[in-house]
C-alpha cells in the first residue's frame, strides 16, 4: 500500500481482491475507488507498490511488479488518464523478485526519479536522470560491493536533496 497527497487531495494505492492496482481518491468531500491496472500487465498479487508525486508538479507515479515480474510505472497528471510503461523492458533490467517491497522517490533539486527493488540477492535501481527522458538501471549490490539481500524482506528509503538512502536486510 502506498499514498500521496497533492494540496488537499489524498490518494491511496493498493492491490484489490481482483489483484489489480486500485486508487482510493479523497476530494475533500468523498472517497472514490478506481481500478487503474494497465490491462494484461496487471500485478502479481502480494508484491510491493510505491507511489510519489514528482516535485513541483501534479504528476503522480505508481510503481509495482507486474507480468513476468517486470517493474511497471503508472503515470498520471492531475489524476486524469493513466499510462503504463514497462521499466524492466525499457531498461533491459533483470526482473524483480515476486513478493518483495519496492521503494520510489524523487531527488531535489535535480528532480531525478528513483525506483529500488530486489532481484535475486541484489538491490537494483531504475532511475530517470534529468534532463534525460531515458530510464537507466544499475545493480547497486554489484556496484557497491554491498551485502546480498535477504529474499522476501522489507525495503525502505528516502532522499535528502540529491542523496539517496536505501535500507534493506542483508545476509
Protein Blocks (a to p, Z undefined) as FASTA:
>chain_A
ZZddehjbccdddddfkopacddddehlaccdddfbehjlbccehiacdddddehiabdc
dddddehhiacddddehhiadddddfklmnopacddehiacddddddfklpacddddehj
bccddddddfbfbdcdddfklmnopacddehiacddddehjbccdddddZZ
